[in-house]
Amino acid sequence: MEVLTFGETMVLFNPESNGPLRYVNSFGKSVGGADSNVAAALSRLGHDVAWFSKLGKDEFGRQILNVVRGEGVDTSRVKFDAEASTGIMFKERIGGDNPSVYYYRKGSAASRLSVEDIDVEYIKQAKIIHITGITPALSESARAMVFEVLKIAKENGITVSFDPNIRLKLWTIEEAKPVLLEMAKMSDIIFPGADEGGLLLGTTDEKEIAEKFIAMGSKIVAVKLGADGCYVADKDGGVYVSGFKIEKLVDTAGAGDGFAAGFLSGVLKGLSLSECGTQGNAVGAMATLVQGDMEAYPYEEQLMTFMGKKKVVDR
């Protein structure tokens, strides 16, 4: 197992027309969740990945398991909960690149994750554990589980990758900030956005964000800068990595998770920080080409073609 991740994945309803949801009558159905997005993207890039969660013992839960398992991700530690439902998410498209999101996940099966769901020996097999700031927002028991996993990782020399993924529809910044900063102190690789730097550190300057996280103990900080790419730094300095120009954005959902997956793939391959950033930028950019959370994540050959490292044969 190269990468292990965990957290809530929901059934996602995408409107087939724009406008307020009260006027929308048809939806496309897919699945989405930050942690399983990263797992699926890494699996497509050829890595051995595992994801665990709790799902409702319902048709939505079965769909999620089938989809994630179908991406080649190890789901052997996923549990079904007969007493809680699978979370649901609706998107609303009125204007702009980012849709509004409505969650129906309070009391969901995944919110009932706890330290009792941890398989210590299984976790110890991972080279990298990827954690997002969404999981500790689900419930107090899920938060306790996150910190127990972090403790196991640190005790066993496992690299911790952390994406703050601040969701203010799940908790307030006053609740989130101390928890996420404590997680940051226990992480080796961090993927903040500039806006998240502002919320957590009081600055949106990418260099200052990197410096502050490194001062907390992080080994690598990759600050996501949207279309401009990213700023990647370690204790020896930082470098700007240009993004990829996308003429027409379709859906930005999943782009940050794609960035994390592309970057971690580079880390596992032993690439330089700049090359890791380029891979992250490329996967993140490709994610915006198709509607949905993980539908557009590339396989290795597709990624190399997009990056101009391999020629495509059309016919």
Backbone bond lengths (Angstrom), bond angles and torsions (degrees), N, CA, C in turn:
res aa  C-N    CA-C-N  psi(-1)  N-CA   C-N-CA  omega(-1)  CA-C   N-CA-C  phi
1 M - - - 1.460 - - 1.527 109.39 -
2 E 1.329 116.06 118.62 1.468 119.67 179.08 1.525 111.58 -86.60
3 V 1.330 116.58 -43.37 1.467 120.34 -178.34 1.520 109.70 -133.91
4 L 1.316 116.28 134.97 1.460 123.12 173.72 1.522 108.53 -119.03
5 T 1.317 116.29 135.43 1.452 120.25 175.00 1.519 108.99 -141.28
6 F 1.316 116.65 165.01 1.465 119.82 -176.55 1.521 109.57 -158.23
7 G 1.332 115.82 158.10 1.460 120.11 179.46 1.512 111.10 145.62
8 E 1.326 115.27 -175.21 1.466 120.13 -173.81 1.522 112.92 -84.73
9 T 1.323 114.89 131.30 1.460 122.02 169.24 1.522 107.45 -117.60
10 M 1.317 115.59 137.98 1.464 121.52 -175.41 1.521 111.58 -118.57
11 V 1.313 115.07 160.93 1.460 119.91 167.31 1.521 106.81 -78.52
12 L 1.309 115.76 132.59 1.466 122.22 -171.16 1.533 109.05 -114.91
13 F 1.324 115.50 125.62 1.467 120.64 177.93 1.527 109.38 -105.58
14 N 1.340 115.26 115.37 1.457 122.36 179.38 1.526 109.55 -99.45
15 P 1.325 118.84 124.67 1.469 120.24 179.27 1.524 111.12 -66.31
16 E 1.303 116.02 142.40 1.460 120.11 179.19 1.518 111.92 -90.54
17 S 1.333 116.49 2.85 1.461 121.17 172.85 1.518 108.27 -146.23
18 N 1.317 116.43 158.12 1.456 120.87 179.58 1.524 111.14 -84.19
19 G 1.328 114.41 157.14 1.452 119.48 177.01 1.518 111.64 125.36
20 P 1.329 117.07 171.20 1.466 120.92 178.10 1.527 110.80 -56.24
21 L 1.328 116.56 143.74 1.463 120.44 -175.40 1.531 112.55 -59.92
22 R 1.327 117.42 -25.85 1.463 118.14 -178.75 1.531 111.96 -66.30
23 Y 1.345 116.41 -16.44 1.454 119.75 179.02 1.531 112.55 -105.96
24 V 1.315 117.06 -0.94 1.465 120.68 -178.58 1.523 109.02 -93.50
25 N 1.327 116.38 131.84 1.468 120.23 -174.85 1.525 114.22 -115.30
26 S 1.322 117.67 -7.71 1.465 119.09 -179.52 1.528 110.16 -141.07
27 F 1.316 114.53 145.50 1.461 121.45 -175.81 1.531 110.27 -137.99
28 G 1.325 114.62 149.82 1.444 120.76 167.59 1.524 107.61 -92.06
29 K 1.321 117.85 148.25 1.466 121.60 -176.45 1.519 110.36 -117.51
30 S 1.341 115.84 129.85 1.454 121.37 177.28 1.527 107.13 -146.41
31 V 1.323 116.90 -165.81 1.466 119.87 177.86 1.518 109.06 -126.67
32 G 1.321 116.15 153.08 1.463 119.79 -179.84 1.511 111.62 -159.18
33 G 1.306 115.09 142.53 1.457 122.42 176.97 1.511 107.80 -176.29
34 A 1.321 117.58 134.67 1.467 120.83 -173.36 1.522 112.32 -53.95
35 D 1.308 117.08 -44.13 1.459 120.83 -174.01 1.535 111.74 -71.32
36 S 1.333 116.29 -46.24 1.468 118.36 178.38 1.525 111.38 -70.15
37 N 1.345 117.60 -27.16 1.466 119.82 173.42 1.519 110.56 -59.13
38 V 1.329 116.25 -48.47 1.465 120.88 -179.99 1.529 109.81 -61.91
39 A 1.328 115.90 -42.39 1.466 119.93 -179.40 1.527 111.20 -61.68
40 A 1.324 116.83 -46.18 1.464 120.77 -178.67 1.527 111.03 -64.55
41 A 1.339 116.36 -42.50 1.464 120.00 -179.28 1.524 111.03 -63.89
42 L 1.319 117.48 -42.21 1.465 120.96 178.87 1.528 111.31 -66.62
43 S 1.318 116.41 -38.46 1.459 119.73 178.63 1.523 111.03 -63.19
44 R 1.336 116.39 -41.49 1.466 119.59 178.50 1.524 111.52 -63.26
45 L 1.327 115.58 -27.86 1.466 119.63 179.43 1.527 112.09 -85.95
46 G 1.330 116.37 6.79 1.457 120.51 171.75 1.508 116.40 96.43
47 H 1.325 118.16 15.67 1.460 120.76 -177.29 1.527 111.81 -101.87
48 D 1.315 115.55 153.94 1.463 121.99 176.82 1.528 108.09 -84.93
49 V 1.315 116.25 114.53 1.464 121.77 -171.16 1.527 110.64 -130.68
50 A 1.321 115.33 147.27 1.462 121.02 175.84 1.521 109.75 -130.08
51 W 1.328 115.49 149.72 1.465 121.99 177.44 1.511 108.40 -141.62
52 F 1.333 116.77 136.81 1.451 118.29 174.74 1.518 110.38 -132.15
53 S 1.333 114.74 155.90 1.453 121.55 -177.65 1.519 108.39 -167.07
54 K 1.326 115.76 -174.54 1.449 122.16 167.24 1.520 107.75 -118.70
55 L 1.327 115.90 137.16 1.451 122.08 179.63 1.520 108.88 -124.45
56 G 1.319 116.17 151.20 1.444 119.33 174.11 1.522 109.63 -66.66
57 K 1.325 116.39 147.20 1.463 119.93 177.59 1.523 107.83 -82.03
58 D 1.341 113.71 68.30 1.462 121.40 -175.92 1.519 108.44 -143.03
59 E 1.318 116.10 177.62 1.467 119.74 -176.94 1.527 112.38 -64.91
60 F 1.336 117.54 -34.37 1.459 119.67 177.77 1.530 110.42 -65.27
61 G 1.328 116.45 -41.14 1.457 119.67 177.90 1.515 111.61 -62.65
62 R 1.326 116.22 -41.00 1.469 119.84 178.88 1.520 110.70 -65.21
63 Q 1.338 116.60 -38.25 1.465 119.16 178.21 1.525 110.93 -62.23
64 I 1.329 116.95 -45.66 1.463 120.58 -179.32 1.521 110.74 -60.28
65 L 1.329 116.28 -46.95 1.464 118.99 -179.65 1.521 110.79 -59.52
66 N 1.332 117.01 -45.15 1.464 120.45 -178.93 1.522 112.16 -62.68
67 V 1.342 116.19 -41.23 1.465 119.86 -178.38 1.529 110.98 -67.07
68 V 1.325 116.93 -49.90 1.470 119.70 -177.59 1.526 110.77 -65.75
69 R 1.311 117.04 -42.93 1.470 120.79 177.80 1.523 110.32 -64.03
70 G 1.334 116.22 -35.90 1.458 120.43 178.99 1.517 113.45 -66.31
71 E 1.343 117.17 -18.80 1.463 121.04 176.21 1.536 111.78 -82.92
72 G 1.324 116.73 3.16 1.458 119.98 178.68 1.515 113.45 87.14
73 V 1.329 116.77 14.31 1.459 121.96 179.95 1.529 108.82 -89.34
74 D 1.331 117.58 137.97 1.459 121.63 176.55 1.535 108.90 -71.90
75 T 1.309 116.35 117.69 1.472 121.62 -179.19 1.524 110.86 -115.32
76 S 1.317 116.96 22.90 1.469 120.95 -172.67 1.520 113.69 -65.40
77 R 1.326 118.75 -17.96 1.457 120.43 179.85 1.527 113.27 -104.24
78 V 1.327 116.92 10.18 1.463 120.68 175.69 1.529 108.64 -72.45
79 K 1.330 116.11 136.81 1.462 121.07 179.26 1.526 110.69 -115.96
80 F 1.324 115.54 151.29 1.463 121.47 173.98 1.519 109.45 -105.70
81 D 1.335 115.91 139.18 1.451 122.71 -178.79 1.535 108.33 -116.02
82 A 1.326 116.27 115.13 1.459 120.25 -177.24 1.517 112.66 -76.64
83 E 1.320 117.19 -10.35 1.467 120.63 -175.17 1.531 113.44 -103.69
84 A 1.324 118.00 0.96 1.465 121.07 -179.04 1.524 109.68 -142.03
85 S 1.320 115.90 156.18 1.461 121.18 -176.63 1.520 112.04 -94.79
86 T 1.312 114.91 159.68 1.459 121.43 172.67 1.531 108.99 -72.61
87 G 1.327 116.82 140.27 1.459 121.05 179.63 1.520 112.47 -66.85
88 I 1.331 115.50 151.04 1.468 122.08 -179.70 1.524 109.22 -128.63
89 M 1.311 116.13 145.59 1.463 121.58 178.15 1.528 109.73 -134.56
90 F 1.316 115.92 133.77 1.462 121.52 174.43 1.522 109.39 -111.83
91 K 1.311 116.92 139.20 1.458 121.49 172.53 1.524 109.00 -103.38
92 E 1.333 115.05 148.54 1.462 121.72 178.10 1.523 107.73 -128.50
93 R 1.326 116.31 125.36 1.460 120.93 -177.21 1.522 109.94 -114.49
94 I 1.328 114.81 114.26 1.464 119.68 178.18 1.522 110.79 -118.42
95 G 1.309 117.50 -41.16 1.463 121.31 178.51 1.515 109.02 -172.23
96 G 1.334 117.17 157.74 1.454 121.18 178.84 1.518 112.09 83.49
97 D 1.343 114.79 178.78 1.460 120.98 -175.30 1.524 112.72 -83.60
98 N 1.330 117.09 -27.88 1.454 120.40 -175.03 1.528 110.85 -102.60
99 P 1.331 117.51 120.10 1.459 119.55 177.87 1.522 111.14 -75.32
100 S 1.303 116.92 158.25 1.462 120.73 169.42 1.527 107.57 -78.52
101 V 1.326 115.41 151.18 1.462 120.14 -176.76 1.520 109.39 -124.81
102 Y 1.324 115.83 137.01 1.463 121.78 176.06 1.529 107.86 -120.95
103 Y 1.330 115.83 122.18 1.457 121.60 -178.43 1.520 111.81 -97.22
104 Y 1.319 115.83 141.43 1.460 122.96 168.55 1.528 105.89 -128.48
105 R 1.343 114.30 75.71 1.461 119.77 -171.42 1.526 113.36 -134.87
106 K 1.335 117.79 0.07 1.459 119.47 178.75 1.526 109.64 -64.78
107 G 1.315 116.86 128.28 1.453 121.49 -178.21 1.511 113.75 74.65
108 S 1.334 116.72 14.06 1.469 120.97 -179.43 1.519 111.02 -67.02
109 A 1.324 115.32 167.64 1.469 120.23 178.62 1.520 111.02 -57.22
110 A 1.331 117.06 -42.59 1.465 120.21 -177.81 1.523 111.98 -66.64
111 S 1.329 117.25 -28.44 1.462 119.40 178.74 1.520 111.04 -68.71
112 R 1.323 116.94 -12.76 1.463 122.08 179.56 1.528 112.08 -94.37
113 L 1.323 117.10 7.85 1.465 120.35 172.38 1.526 109.23 -58.96
114 S 1.330 116.54 143.09 1.460 120.52 -178.63 1.526 109.90 -153.19
115 V 1.309 116.91 176.88 1.467 121.11 -179.73 1.523 111.27 -60.34
116 E 1.333 117.68 -24.50 1.466 120.75 178.78 1.526 111.99 -67.16
117 D 1.324 116.88 -16.41 1.469 120.69 -179.44 1.526 112.86 -90.24
118 I 1.315 117.19 3.86 1.457 121.30 -177.32 1.525 110.71 -87.94
119 D 1.324 116.24 127.83 1.461 123.30 171.96 1.534 106.31 -104.06
120 V 1.323 116.18 99.04 1.465 121.15 -172.17 1.527 112.01 -60.03
121 E 1.318 117.50 -45.78 1.466 120.04 -177.95 1.526 111.40 -64.89
122 Y 1.303 116.29 -33.80 1.463 121.12 177.42 1.524 109.81 -66.61
123 I 1.311 116.72 -45.90 1.461 121.57 179.91 1.525 111.28 -61.06
124 K 1.303 116.69 -37.80 1.469 121.41 -176.64 1.529 113.09 -66.67
125 Q 1.332 117.10 -12.13 1.468 120.63 178.60 1.528 112.79 -77.05
126 A 1.335 117.13 -18.63 1.469 120.96 -171.94 1.523 112.46 -77.93
127 K 1.330 115.21 145.68 1.466 121.29 170.52 1.531 109.92 -82.93
128 I 1.335 115.21 -40.03 1.473 121.69 -179.59 1.523 108.44 -131.19
129 I 1.325 117.18 136.02 1.455 121.98 170.91 1.522 106.98 -112.02
130 H 1.326 115.89 122.14 1.467 121.06 -179.89 1.520 109.14 -102.28
131 I 1.337 116.19 124.39 1.461 122.63 -177.08 1.520 109.40 -125.88
132 T 1.320 116.50 141.50 1.460 119.91 176.46 1.528 110.12 -112.48
133 G 1.327 115.73 162.81 1.455 121.60 178.12 1.507 113.28 -78.78
134 I 1.338 117.41 2.66 1.459 120.21 178.23 1.527 110.62 -79.67
135 T 1.323 116.77 -42.65 1.465 120.82 -174.76 1.532 113.26 -56.96
136 P 1.345 119.93 -45.61 1.468 118.11 179.76 1.518 113.81 -68.59
137 A 1.333 117.36 -12.55 1.472 120.61 177.99 1.521 112.28 -82.82
138 L 1.328 117.66 -11.58 1.460 120.97 -174.11 1.519 112.86 -71.67
139 S 1.338 116.32 -39.81 1.463 120.94 -177.20 1.521 109.08 -174.32
140 E 1.314 116.00 167.40 1.465 119.98 177.31 1.524 111.11 -65.93
141 S 1.336 117.33 -36.65 1.468 119.43 -180.00 1.530 111.41 -68.79
142 A 1.339 116.61 -37.81 1.471 119.89 176.90 1.522 110.52 -66.78
143 R 1.337 116.52 -37.41 1.463 121.14 177.84 1.526 111.00 -63.07
144 A 1.319 116.27 -43.98 1.460 120.32 178.32 1.527 110.54 -62.07
145 M 1.327 116.90 -37.71 1.459 120.76 178.33 1.520 111.08 -64.20
146 V 1.334 116.74 -42.55 1.462 120.92 179.53 1.526 110.62 -57.10
147 F 1.317 116.90 -47.27 1.462 119.53 -177.49 1.527 112.01 -71.04
148 E 1.318 117.18 -27.92 1.471 119.26 175.21 1.531 110.20 -69.51
149 V 1.334 116.33 -40.36 1.466 119.70 176.72 1.530 110.34 -63.83
150 L 1.326 116.93 -41.75 1.464 120.60 177.21 1.523 110.73 -60.26
151 K 1.306 117.02 -41.00 1.468 121.39 178.76 1.524 110.88 -63.03
152 I 1.325 116.83 -44.56 1.465 121.17 178.34 1.526 110.49 -61.53
153 A 1.330 115.93 -42.31 1.460 120.40 179.90 1.526 111.45 -61.42
154 K 1.326 116.31 -46.57 1.468 119.73 -177.85 1.522 110.79 -66.40
155 E 1.327 117.73 -37.44 1.468 121.40 -179.26 1.526 112.17 -68.91
156 N 1.335 116.50 -22.90 1.466 120.32 -175.46 1.527 113.53 -113.59
157 G 1.328 116.96 13.21 1.461 120.60 175.43 1.514 114.46 66.97
158 I 1.319 117.45 27.79 1.460 121.66 179.15 1.528 109.10 -88.72
159 T 1.312 116.94 133.21 1.462 121.38 178.51 1.524 109.98 -67.04
160 V 1.321 116.33 132.92 1.464 121.58 178.50 1.520 109.85 -107.34
161 S 1.316 115.48 124.12 1.464 123.32 176.03 1.525 107.59 -106.92
162 F 1.336 116.75 134.52 1.463 120.54 -172.58 1.517 111.37 -136.52
163 D 1.330 115.47 125.00 1.463 122.11 173.16 1.524 106.76 -112.98
164 P 1.343 119.23 114.61 1.469 120.80 -177.09 1.525 114.41 -55.64
165 N 1.330 117.42 -38.18 1.462 121.59 174.95 1.526 112.39 40.36
166 I 1.307 116.38 58.16 1.462 120.54 -176.32 1.529 110.47 -68.20
167 R 1.327 115.98 124.50 1.463 122.24 178.79 1.528 108.41 -120.84
168 L 1.319 116.60 97.61 1.456 120.60 -175.28 1.528 112.97 -75.60
169 K 1.333 117.79 -2.80 1.460 120.22 171.00 1.527 111.16 -83.29
170 L 1.342 115.57 -9.74 1.461 120.11 -179.97 1.525 112.43 -102.53
171 W 1.346 116.65 -31.32 1.460 120.35 177.78 1.519 108.91 -160.71
172 T 1.316 116.03 162.15 1.457 119.76 -179.40 1.523 109.97 -79.47
173 I 1.312 116.77 161.45 1.465 119.83 177.88 1.524 110.74 -65.12
174 E 1.333 116.97 -29.45 1.469 119.75 177.48 1.528 110.84 -65.76
175 E 1.325 116.50 -35.31 1.469 120.49 176.18 1.522 111.00 -75.96
176 A 1.327 115.83 -40.38 1.457 121.11 -172.90 1.528 113.61 -73.90
177 K 1.317 117.14 -41.36 1.464 120.91 -170.04 1.520 114.54 -54.62
178 P 1.340 120.89 -53.87 1.468 119.15 -178.33 1.527 112.69 -63.62
179 V 1.333 117.02 -34.38 1.459 120.58 -179.98 1.526 110.34 -67.77
180 L 1.332 116.34 -48.25 1.464 120.41 -176.76 1.523 112.01 -68.41
181 L 1.312 117.70 -35.31 1.468 119.77 177.16 1.524 111.00 -68.06
182 E 1.325 116.87 -35.66 1.464 119.83 176.58 1.527 110.31 -66.49
183 M 1.328 116.70 -38.47 1.464 120.62 175.85 1.528 110.76 -64.59
184 A 1.329 115.83 -39.59 1.464 120.40 179.62 1.525 111.25 -60.64
185 K 1.321 116.50 -38.31 1.473 120.54 -179.54 1.526 111.84 -64.90
186 M 1.328 117.09 -21.79 1.459 121.54 -178.20 1.521 112.24 -102.11
187 S 1.345 116.91 9.31 1.465 121.33 -174.69 1.519 111.68 -109.43
188 D 1.336 115.09 152.31 1.469 121.95 -179.70 1.527 112.10 -100.27
189 I 1.333 116.12 -35.52 1.467 121.96 179.65 1.523 107.35 -126.40
190 I 1.340 117.76 129.48 1.460 121.56 -178.19 1.523 110.41 -126.35
191 F 1.343 116.08 139.27 1.463 122.52 -178.22 1.533 110.74 -120.27
192 P 1.316 119.47 70.39 1.467 120.05 179.57 1.532 111.68 -84.69
193 G 1.320 115.20 153.24 1.451 120.03 166.91 1.512 107.82 -89.81
194 A 1.336 117.54 162.28 1.467 120.17 179.91 1.526 111.03 -61.34
195 D 1.343 116.55 -37.64 1.465 119.52 179.39 1.527 111.29 -66.62
196 E 1.326 116.39 -34.36 1.461 120.23 177.46 1.524 111.19 -68.73
197 G 1.332 115.78 -32.22 1.459 119.24 173.96 1.514 110.76 -61.63
198 G 1.333 115.68 -39.19 1.454 119.80 178.49 1.518 111.92 -63.67
199 L 1.336 116.94 -41.17 1.457 121.24 -178.92 1.527 112.60 -71.45
200 L 1.323 116.46 -38.86 1.468 119.97 -174.20 1.525 113.79 -92.87
201 L 1.334 116.88 -33.07 1.459 120.59 -171.34 1.523 114.16 -119.76
202 G 1.328 116.83 -6.31 1.454 119.72 179.71 1.511 114.55 78.52
203 T 1.333 117.82 17.12 1.466 120.63 177.74 1.519 109.27 -148.30
204 T 1.336 116.24 142.71 1.459 121.28 174.63 1.524 111.28 -105.56
205 D 1.326 116.66 5.24 1.462 121.23 177.46 1.526 108.88 -76.47
206 E 1.326 115.98 120.98 1.467 120.26 -173.48 1.531 113.68 -60.23
207 K 1.334 116.24 -36.95 1.457 118.57 179.81 1.533 111.33 -67.84
208 E 1.306 115.55 -41.44 1.473 119.23 178.68 1.527 111.03 -66.79
209 I 1.332 116.60 -38.42 1.462 120.48 177.48 1.525 109.99 -59.26
210 A 1.332 115.75 -48.34 1.464 120.07 -179.44 1.525 111.18 -62.29
211 E 1.310 116.09 -44.89 1.465 119.94 -179.29 1.522 112.05 -60.29
212 K 1.328 116.29 -41.37 1.465 119.70 -177.47 1.521 111.78 -69.87
213 F 1.317 117.45 -39.91 1.459 119.05 178.25 1.535 111.29 -69.17
214 I 1.321 116.48 -37.76 1.469 119.61 177.64 1.526 110.41 -64.99
215 A 1.329 115.92 -37.00 1.463 120.06 177.06 1.528 111.33 -63.56
216 M 1.337 116.81 -26.77 1.471 120.75 177.92 1.523 112.09 -78.25
217 G 1.347 116.58 -14.27 1.456 119.43 178.99 1.511 115.95 125.46
218 S 1.333 117.59 -4.14 1.466 119.86 179.44 1.527 110.62 -68.04
219 K 1.322 115.48 145.31 1.469 120.22 178.39 1.527 111.42 -89.01
220 I 1.325 116.81 -36.57 1.466 122.09 -179.09 1.520 109.14 -136.34
221 V 1.329 116.62 134.52 1.458 122.00 174.90 1.524 108.09 -126.21
222 A 1.322 116.83 124.72 1.463 121.67 176.85 1.520 107.95 -116.54
223 V 1.319 117.06 104.95 1.463 121.98 -178.06 1.528 108.73 -87.62
224 K 1.330 116.28 119.89 1.466 121.00 -177.91 1.521 109.95 -78.79
225 L 1.338 116.31 129.76 1.460 121.69 -176.44 1.529 112.36 -118.84
226 G 1.325 116.74 25.14 1.460 120.62 178.03 1.518 112.22 63.84
227 A 1.330 116.28 -133.40 1.465 121.43 -177.71 1.525 112.71 -63.12
228 D 1.340 116.87 -20.79 1.468 120.39 180.00 1.522 112.85 -80.22
229 G 1.329 117.94 -6.39 1.455 120.20 178.09 1.513 112.55 102.89
230 C 1.327 116.65 -126.17 1.456 120.09 -177.97 1.524 110.59 -156.68
231 Y 1.314 114.57 163.74 1.461 122.11 172.83 1.516 106.53 -118.85
232 V 1.334 116.66 120.03 1.464 121.76 -175.86 1.521 109.19 -114.53
233 A 1.318 116.69 132.88 1.464 119.92 -177.02 1.521 111.10 -142.74
234 D 1.323 114.76 153.05 1.460 122.99 167.28 1.513 107.24 -135.15
235 K 1.314 118.48 -168.19 1.460 120.55 -175.80 1.528 112.92 -64.89
236 D 1.339 117.27 -18.22 1.467 120.56 -178.22 1.521 113.53 -91.72
237 G 1.330 117.47 -5.44 1.462 119.80 179.16 1.510 111.77 137.77
238 G 1.333 115.41 -177.10 1.455 119.82 -176.47 1.521 112.66 -132.82
239 V 1.329 115.22 165.80 1.454 121.10 -179.36 1.526 108.79 -145.39
240 Y 1.342 115.95 141.22 1.459 120.98 173.30 1.525 108.72 -87.30
241 V 1.319 116.29 136.22 1.459 121.74 178.60 1.527 107.81 -121.48
242 S 1.316 116.45 118.10 1.469 121.10 -176.05 1.512 112.42 -65.19
243 G 1.338 115.15 148.34 1.452 121.06 178.23 1.515 111.37 -86.28
244 F 1.323 116.55 -178.54 1.454 123.05 179.08 1.524 108.52 -107.01
245 K 1.307 116.36 133.19 1.450 120.86 -176.80 1.527 110.40 -76.05
246 I 1.315 116.49 124.92 1.463 122.75 176.82 1.522 107.63 -113.29
247 E 1.315 116.56 120.77 1.457 120.89 -175.83 1.524 112.34 -69.04
248 K 1.321 116.23 -40.87 1.463 119.39 -177.20 1.522 110.21 -136.15
249 L 1.332 116.22 106.48 1.456 120.87 176.23 1.525 109.28 -72.61
250 V 1.318 116.27 134.91 1.457 120.97 177.12 1.518 110.48 -103.43
251 D 1.339 117.29 -46.07 1.464 121.19 -177.27 1.527 107.94 -158.65
252 T 1.323 116.99 120.24 1.470 120.16 -178.01 1.527 112.62 -84.56
253 A 1.337 117.78 -7.82 1.461 120.04 179.58 1.526 110.28 -60.80
254 G 1.312 116.24 134.36 1.459 120.89 178.76 1.512 114.53 87.89
255 A 1.351 117.82 -5.41 1.459 119.96 -178.46 1.527 111.48 -66.69
256 G 1.331 116.79 -42.50 1.460 119.77 179.01 1.510 112.58 -65.06
257 D 1.329 116.91 -37.74 1.466 120.74 177.07 1.524 109.89 -67.35
258 G 1.337 115.97 -38.73 1.460 119.55 176.85 1.518 111.17 -63.00
259 F 1.349 116.19 -39.78 1.466 119.76 177.07 1.520 110.25 -58.95
260 A 1.327 116.63 -47.74 1.465 120.43 -178.83 1.529 110.76 -59.70
261 A 1.336 116.70 -43.10 1.461 120.86 -179.14 1.531 111.18 -64.82
262 G 1.333 116.52 -45.41 1.465 119.31 179.30 1.512 111.71 -62.39
263 F 1.328 116.50 -40.38 1.464 121.07 179.73 1.531 110.54 -65.84
264 L 1.329 116.84 -47.21 1.460 120.41 -179.05 1.531 111.59 -64.65
265 S 1.325 116.32 -34.02 1.466 119.63 174.95 1.527 110.25 -59.81
266 G 1.342 115.36 -41.94 1.462 119.39 176.93 1.516 112.49 -63.88
267 V 1.327 117.13 -40.07 1.467 121.40 177.37 1.525 110.16 -60.45
268 L 1.331 116.59 -44.74 1.466 120.61 -179.49 1.529 111.97 -65.95
269 K 1.331 116.40 -28.41 1.471 120.69 178.39 1.520 112.40 -84.32
270 G 1.329 116.86 -6.58 1.457 119.93 -179.21 1.513 113.90 78.29
271 L 1.339 117.92 25.92 1.458 121.23 -179.81 1.527 110.96 -77.10
272 S 1.329 115.97 164.09 1.465 121.08 176.68 1.521 109.54 -69.75
273 L 1.334 116.79 164.90 1.464 120.00 178.84 1.519 111.52 -58.81
274 S 1.324 116.56 -40.52 1.461 120.82 179.74 1.527 110.99 -63.86
275 E 1.328 117.00 -42.30 1.465 120.71 179.16 1.529 111.16 -68.07
276 C 1.322 116.42 -36.88 1.466 119.85 175.47 1.522 110.21 -61.90
277 G 1.334 115.91 -42.78 1.456 120.50 178.30 1.510 112.22 -62.78
278 T 1.327 116.88 -39.65 1.464 120.76 178.98 1.521 110.64 -63.66
279 Q 1.324 116.48 -44.09 1.465 119.94 178.18 1.523 110.90 -62.74
280 G 1.343 115.95 -42.40 1.451 119.43 178.29 1.513 111.82 -61.10
281 N 1.328 116.15 -45.62 1.466 120.89 178.73 1.527 111.31 -59.69
282 A 1.334 115.89 -40.38 1.465 120.06 -176.83 1.518 111.69 -67.63
283 V 1.325 117.80 -47.53 1.467 120.28 179.91 1.528 109.94 -64.47
284 G 1.333 116.86 -41.30 1.458 120.60 177.77 1.517 111.99 -61.54
285 A 1.332 117.22 -40.95 1.463 120.96 179.11 1.521 111.21 -66.53
286 M 1.320 116.71 -42.51 1.468 120.09 -179.21 1.523 111.42 -64.51
287 A 1.333 116.45 -29.15 1.460 120.14 179.57 1.522 112.35 -63.78
288 T 1.327 117.82 -23.92 1.460 121.47 -176.58 1.529 113.11 -84.89
289 L 1.321 117.10 -3.36 1.464 120.46 -174.58 1.517 113.97 -83.23
290 V 1.329 116.60 -15.05 1.465 121.32 -174.49 1.519 108.78 -134.84
291 Q 1.322 117.30 145.89 1.459 120.36 177.18 1.532 110.06 -71.05
292 G 1.323 115.30 136.74 1.460 119.97 -179.50 1.514 110.78 122.13
293 D 1.316 116.24 168.08 1.457 121.17 -176.13 1.527 112.88 -79.56
294 M 1.332 117.48 -48.67 1.471 119.06 -171.77 1.532 113.54 -125.10
295 E 1.320 116.64 2.65 1.463 119.69 -173.72 1.525 113.83 -59.50
296 A 1.336 118.13 -32.68 1.464 120.66 -173.06 1.531 114.13 -96.06
297 Y 1.327 118.33 2.34 1.462 118.65 179.23 1.524 109.70 -60.11
298 P 1.331 117.62 134.72 1.465 120.67 -172.85 1.526 113.96 -87.07
299 Y 1.315 114.20 158.44 1.457 120.69 165.04 1.528 107.04 -84.97
300 E 1.313 116.79 167.73 1.471 120.88 -172.88 1.528 112.20 -55.46
301 E 1.314 117.30 -45.43 1.471 120.31 -178.84 1.525 111.17 -63.89
302 Q 1.331 116.85 -40.08 1.460 120.34 178.17 1.523 111.52 -65.73
303 L 1.319 116.42 -37.82 1.463 120.72 178.45 1.517 110.74 -64.14
304 M 1.326 116.61 -45.34 1.464 120.40 -179.80 1.530 111.10 -63.18
305 T 1.334 116.65 -36.13 1.465 120.48 178.08 1.527 110.44 -67.29
306 F 1.322 116.35 -45.16 1.462 120.73 179.49 1.523 111.04 -60.80
307 M 1.324 116.92 -37.40 1.464 121.57 -178.56 1.531 112.41 -80.62
308 G 1.330 116.86 -2.90 1.460 121.08 178.99 1.504 114.04 80.24
309 K 1.329 117.69 18.05 1.455 121.07 -179.01 1.538 112.11 -97.09
310 K 1.324 114.89 -5.40 1.456 119.28 179.47 1.516 107.80 -148.45
311 K 1.337 117.17 139.54 1.462 120.94 179.18 1.518 110.06 -85.71
312 V 1.316 114.99 139.72 1.455 120.32 179.42 1.528 109.33 -93.40
313 V 1.339 115.17 142.25 1.457 121.06 175.62 1.524 106.62 -104.79
314 D 1.327 117.00 110.59 1.470 121.33 -175.55 1.527 112.17 -78.62
315 R 1.305 115.87 -36.02 1.481 117.61 -175.33 1.517 109.94 -156.47
